[in-house]
Amino acid sequence: MAQHWATTGNANDPDTIIFEYARHNGFVVFTNDLDFGAILAATNADFPSVFQLKSQELMPSRIGNAVLTCLLRYEPYLNSGCLITFD
């Protein structure tokens, strides 16, 4: 299940609030904001997993299939806690 933060919290919420929500509710943070990887490292947390897009191209029609392939390939790691950077 995917959930956009706009349907859950406020657009101005700090990244730490989103991070904690994902951690407590078993979500993977899917983002192009590199701050989530930094929060994961700084807190030495095991969860949530962070999948970060490091790309200028963000249109699903352009990168969607490659992103989905990557998510499926690394699903076991995402379920057990990791940081994946998709470039």
Secondary structure as a PSIPRED ss2 file (coil, helix, strand):
# PSIPRED VFORMAT (PSIPRED V4.0)

   1 M C   1.000  0.000  0.000
   2 A C   1.000  0.000  0.000
   3 Q C   1.000  0.000  0.000
   4 H C   1.000  0.000  0.000
   5 W H   0.000  1.000  0.000
   6 A H   0.000  1.000  0.000
   7 T H   0.000  1.000  0.000
   8 T C   1.000  0.000  0.000
   9 G C   1.000  0.000  0.000
  10 N C   1.000  0.000  0.000
  11 A C   1.000  0.000  0.000
  12 N C   1.000  0.000  0.000
  13 D C   1.000  0.000  0.000
  14 P C   1.000  0.000  0.000
  15 D H   0.000  1.000  0.000
  16 T H   0.000  1.000  0.000
  17 I H   0.000  1.000  0.000
  18 I H   0.000  1.000  0.000
  19 F H   0.000  1.000  0.000
  20 E H   0.000  1.000  0.000
  21 Y H   0.000  1.000  0.000
  22 A H   0.000  1.000  0.000
  23 R H   0.000  1.000  0.000
  24 H H   0.000  1.000  0.000
  25 N H   0.000  1.000  0.000
  26 G C   1.000  0.000  0.000
  27 F C   1.000  0.000  0.000
  28 V C   1.000  0.000  0.000
  29 V E   0.000  0.000  1.000
  30 F E   0.000  0.000  1.000
  31 T E   0.000  0.000  1.000
  32 N C   1.000  0.000  0.000
  33 D C   1.000  0.000  0.000
  34 L C   1.000  0.000  0.000
  35 D H   0.000  1.000  0.000
  36 F H   0.000  1.000  0.000
  37 G H   0.000  1.000  0.000
  38 A H   0.000  1.000  0.000
  39 I H   0.000  1.000  0.000
  40 L H   0.000  1.000  0.000
  41 A H   0.000  1.000  0.000
  42 A H   0.000  1.000  0.000
  43 T H   0.000  1.000  0.000
  44 N C   1.000  0.000  0.000
  45 A C   1.000  0.000  0.000
  46 D C   1.000  0.000  0.000
  47 F C   1.000  0.000  0.000
  48 P C   1.000  0.000  0.000
  49 S C   1.000  0.000  0.000
  50 V E   0.000  0.000  1.000
  51 F E   0.000  0.000  1.000
  52 Q E   0.000  0.000  1.000
  53 L E   0.000  0.000  1.000
  54 K C   1.000  0.000  0.000
  55 S C   1.000  0.000  0.000
  56 Q C   1.000  0.000  0.000
  57 E C   1.000  0.000  0.000
  58 L C   1.000  0.000  0.000
  59 M C   1.000  0.000  0.000
  60 P H   0.000  1.000  0.000
  61 S H   0.000  1.000  0.000
  62 R H   0.000  1.000  0.000
  63 I H   0.000  1.000  0.000
  64 G H   0.000  1.000  0.000
  65 N H   0.000  1.000  0.000
  66 A H   0.000  1.000  0.000
  67 V H   0.000  1.000  0.000
  68 L H   0.000  1.000  0.000
  69 T H   0.000  1.000  0.000
  70 C H   0.000  1.000  0.000
  71 L H   0.000  1.000  0.000
  72 L H   0.000  1.000  0.000
  73 R H   0.000  1.000  0.000
  74 Y C   1.000  0.000  0.000
  75 E H   0.000  1.000  0.000
  76 P H   0.000  1.000  0.000
  77 Y H   0.000  1.000  0.000
  78 L H   0.000  1.000  0.000
  79 N H   0.000  1.000  0.000
  80 S H   0.000  1.000  0.000
  81 G C   1.000  0.000  0.000
  82 C C   1.000  0.000  0.000
  83 L E   0.000  0.000  1.000
  84 I E   0.000  0.000  1.000
  85 T E   0.000  0.000  1.000
  86 F E   0.000  0.000  1.000
  87 D C   1.000  0.000  0.000
